[in-house]
Each structure stands twice: as C-alpha cells, then as structure tokens.
Amino acid sequence: MIKRAAAAAVGGALAVGAVPVVLGAMGFTGAGIAASSIAAKMMSAAAIANGGGVAPGSLVAILQSVGAAGLSTSSNILLASAGSTFGALLGGSKKVPPSSSPAGRKAEGDQPGENASQGEAPKPPLRSEKPEK
C-alpha cells in the first residue's frame, strides 16, 4: 500500500513538473514562441490553415498561453490527480506467484528412483530381429 501511495505522489509531481519543461522544449516559452522550434512550425501551419492568423482557442493558442503564463491552479490540481492515478496504476504491487509450501515439497530421498534397489543388474538393450543393411 505504501508503494502505491509513493508511486501516486511521484506520478502527480512528475505530471505537474513536466508540463513547463516539455512546453519550453517545444518552443512555447514565457517570452513567446521560440524561432525555428516545433512551436513555430505549429504556429505557421495554424496560420496558413486559418488564412493568416492563429484562431483563438486552437491548440497552438492554448499551448502558447500555458507556455507564457503557466497553468492555472485548477489545471494543476486536475493534472496532478491524473498523474497520481497513472502513477498508482503503474506503481501498484505486482502479483507474485505463490511459492511451493514446505508441506508440498518432497523431502530428500523421496524422489522416484533415488532409493531403488541396486541388487539387479541392468538389462541389456533389445536387439532388432533383422539386421539393418
């Protein structure tokens, strides 16, 4: 249970902490969209598709806003909740196959053939009736 709670906490923290890092790496910075970045290419494609401007509420506009101002408190809470859930699912305890119980194991000397009588000589191999040519 503790392992799952720790995984949930780590998942929530990673989700909240990763957003600004990923957006900055894409080119959505506090100073605007970085030149020659993925964000610049996205903005160019959005502007061409909309006849010269980026439409309000589009993906590029939302990411630009988050990159410049950060996420709101409610968005951080929602993101942390999703990250915690995902972390708890991934970090949950794995089922371990049950080991054989001591009563179920055979003691030494109980294996078939171990205590067989050694009085008889081994039988010779059987010969085929017709010799092969």
Number of C-alpha atoms within 10 A of each C-alpha: 9 9 12 18 16 16 22 25 18 18 25 25 18 16 20 20 14 12 17 20 14 12 20 18 14 18 23 26 22 17 11 14 22 17 11 9 15 16 23 18 15 15 19 16 15 19 15 12 12 11 9 11 13 19 14 9 10 11 14 22 15 12 21 22 17 18 24 18 13 17 17 10 9 9 12 18 14 15 21 22 19 17 22 24 19 18 23 22 14 14 17 17 12 7 6 6 6 6 7 8 7 8 7 8 9 9 9 7 9 10 10 7 8 9 9 9 7 7 6 7 6 7 6 6 6 6 7 7 6 6 6 5 3
